[in-house]
Amino acid sequence: MIKKIAVIGTGVIGTGWIIRCLAHNKKVIAFDKDLKLEKKLLIEIKRAWPFVKKLFNKKKLNLKNFKYVTSIEEAVKNADFIQECVSENYKVKTNLMKIISKIAKSNAIISSSSSGLLPTRIYSKCKNPTRAMIGHPFNPVYLCPGVEIVAGKKTKKNYLNKANKFYKSISMNPIIVKKELPGYLADRLQEALWREALHIINEGYATTKDLDRAIEDGPGLRWSLMGTFLTFHLAGGKAGMKHMLKQFGPALKLPWTKLKAPKLSKKLTASVIKGTKQQAKGKSVASISNIRDEYLVNLQKLRKKYADKIRK
Ligand SMILES: NC(=O)c1ccc[n+]([C@@H]2O[C@H](COP(=O)([O-])OP(=O)(O)OC[C@H]3O[C@@H](n4cnc5c(N)ncnc54)[C@H](O)[C@@H]3O)[C@@H](O)[C@H]2O)c1
């Protein structure tokens, strides 16, 4: 049973993990090499707490479950789960994992918050790397449920399953990535969009505001309910993804992006159609469209209230 969590590195992401864990009555012990951060951290916990309280129906913040320590030994030695949140750098993380893994209990899970580094490399000097992995969250960690679990070549499945269970126990929706790849899943998608946006700006086709609006008022609204595949399934009419690929497949060869698209082979076509069919869970395109439409009406009412505060 995972009860004691050590958070190493208390910048933006470490702070987010601490808040989420405290909201789920976990005992949290934190360490950062910058010892001055404790005060800042407590201010941030108090700032974020009203939102966390509302989301998770919590009564009050129990800071008795929280301890800030001044040595990594003290933070790690009794922990059941160690969430590393230090700077995104192979050398820093690899050296730190060597130290952590020597101090930690041999079966304590070590999970890195890295946004895209390969776990096999991060854990190359780790003692017992079978219990080590990536647990990549999204900012703000205390509100976003997403977390990508990525195994290294030596990670054992039973530890992945334990981590999966732990993340679920703090109200997250983990994705266990099939095999390690740089950037994992969401950041690869975000990065592709980001690179394309930079090309468009660089070539003078649009302003940053135009590009943000292009996402905010179109794809972005839908993306919070369903990702690209299911969204495109609905864009294909009654026949769904099958028709969508037939109609827009040729666009993959047009210069619509600086990234080169893979060939829309029979194998790729079949796996995209099969995958989206599974996601639809037997529901027709029309019935998912109804759910989406109701969601979009409600979402836009809510969105207006908040978007006006930013845009006006
Ligand atoms: N910021 C994001 O949106 C985001 C999202 C998901 C994942 N991540 C990942 O989370 C990790 C942390 O990112 P961040 O944005 O919180 O960075 P940050 O700069 O806000 O915080 C990093 C903290 O690590 C501390 N640190 C550095 N080396 C250390 C060491 N050896 N021992 C102890 N503490 C050390 C620093 O003092 C600093 O407080 C990175 O791997 C990053 O890729 C970031």
The ligand as an SDF file (V2000), in Angstrom:
LIG
                    3D

 44 48  0  0  0  0  0  0  0  0999 V2000
    6.4030   22.9880  -16.1800 N   0  0  0  0  0  0  0  0  0  0  0  0
    5.6280   22.1450  -16.8350 C   0  0  0  0  0  0  0  0  0  0  0  0
    4.6170   22.5350  -17.4550 O   0  0  0  0  0  0  0  0  0  0  0  0
    5.9090   20.6660  -16.7970 C   0  0  0  0  0  0  0  0  0  0  0  0
    4.8650   19.7730  -17.1320 C   0  0  0  0  0  0  0  0  0  0  0  0
    5.0790   18.3960  -17.0120 C   0  0  0  0  0  0  0  0  0  0  0  0
    6.3320   17.9210  -16.6080 C   0  0  0  0  0  0  0  0  0  0  0  0
    7.3260   18.8110  -16.3090 N   0  0  0  0  0  0  0  0  0  0  0  0
    8.6220   18.2580  -15.8760 C   0  0  0  0  0  0  0  0  0  0  0  0
    8.7180   18.3700  -14.4610 O   0  0  0  0  0  0  0  0  0  0  0  0
   10.0890   18.5360  -14.0810 C   0  0  0  0  0  0  0  0  0  0  0  0
   10.2220   19.7940  -13.2620 C   0  0  0  0  0  0  0  0  0  0  0  0
    9.8120   20.8890  -14.0320 O   0  0  0  0  0  0  0  0  0  0  0  0
    9.3570   22.2760  -13.3740 P   0  0  0  0  0  0  0  0  0  0  0  0
    8.6410   23.0200  -14.4420 O   0  0  0  0  0  0  0  0  0  0  0  0
    8.7020   22.0450  -12.0570 O   0  0  0  0  0  0  0  0  0  0  0  0
   10.7860   22.9680  -13.1390 O   0  0  0  0  0  0  0  0  0  0  0  0
   11.1780   24.0920  -12.0690 P   0  0  0  0  0  0  0  0  0  0  0  0
   12.3640   24.7630  -12.6290 O   0  0  0  0  0  0  0  0  0  0  0  0
    9.9880   24.9160  -11.7000 O   0  0  0  0  0  0  0  0  0  0  0  0
   11.5950   23.2480  -10.7730 O   0  0  0  0  0  0  0  0  0  0  0  0
   12.6820   22.3970  -10.7470 C   0  0  0  0  0  0  0  0  0  0  0  0
   13.1680   22.3400   -9.3070 C   0  0  0  0  0  0  0  0  0  0  0  0
   14.1520   21.2890   -9.1990 O   0  0  0  0  0  0  0  0  0  0  0  0
   15.1120   21.7110   -8.2440 C   0  0  0  0  0  0  0  0  0  0  0  0
   16.3110   20.8950   -8.4450 N   0  0  0  0  0  0  0  0  0  0  0  0
   17.1580   20.8940   -9.5110 C   0  0  0  0  0  0  0  0  0  0  0  0
   18.1120   19.9600   -9.3230 N   0  0  0  0  0  0  0  0  0  0  0  0
   17.8590   19.3500   -8.1320 C   0  0  0  0  0  0  0  0  0  0  0  0
   18.4700   18.3030   -7.4100 C   0  0  0  0  0  0  0  0  0  0  0  0
   19.5630   17.6950   -7.8710 N   0  0  0  0  0  0  0  0  0  0  0  0
   17.9420   17.9430   -6.2130 N   0  0  0  0  0  0  0  0  0  0  0  0
   16.8440   18.5510   -5.7250 C   0  0  0  0  0  0  0  0  0  0  0  0
   16.2020   19.5710   -6.3720 N   0  0  0  0  0  0  0  0  0  0  0  0
   16.7130   19.9620   -7.5600 C   0  0  0  0  0  0  0  0  0  0  0  0
   15.2980   23.1960   -8.5270 C   0  0  0  0  0  0  0  0  0  0  0  0
   15.8550   23.8800   -7.4090 O   0  0  0  0  0  0  0  0  0  0  0  0
   13.8550   23.6230   -8.8290 C   0  0  0  0  0  0  0  0  0  0  0  0
   13.1820   24.0970   -7.6800 O   0  0  0  0  0  0  0  0  0  0  0  0
   10.8780   18.5520  -15.3890 C   0  0  0  0  0  0  0  0  0  0  0  0
   11.3740   17.2830  -15.6560 O   0  0  0  0  0  0  0  0  0  0  0  0
    9.8400   18.9570  -16.4230 C   0  0  0  0  0  0  0  0  0  0  0  0
   10.1370   18.4970  -17.7220 O   0  0  0  0  0  0  0  0  0  0  0  0
    7.1490   20.1640  -16.3780 C   0  0  0  0  0  0  0  0  0  0  0  0
  1  2  1  0
  2  3  2  0
  2  4  1  0
  4  5  1  0
  4 44  2  0
  5  6  2  0
  6  7  1  0
  7  8  2  0
  8  9  1  0
  8 44  1  0
  9 10  1  0
  9 42  1  0
 10 11  1  0
 11 12  1  0
 11 40  1  0
 12 13  1  0
 13 14  1  0
 14 15  2  0
 14 16  1  0
 14 17  1  0
 17 18  1  0
 18 19  2  0
 18 20  1  0
 18 21  1  0
 21 22  1  0
 22 23  1  0
 23 24  1  0
 23 38  1  0
 24 25  1  0
 25 26  1  0
 25 36  1  0
 26 27  1  0
 26 35  1  0
 27 28  2  0
 28 29  1  0
 29 30  1  0
 29 35  2  0
 30 31  1  0
 30 32  2  0
 32 33  1  0
 33 34  2  0
 34 35  1  0
 36 37  1  0
 36 38  1  0
 38 39  1  0
 40 41  1  0
 40 42  1  0
 42 43  1  0
M  CHG  2   8   1  16  -1
M  END
$$$$
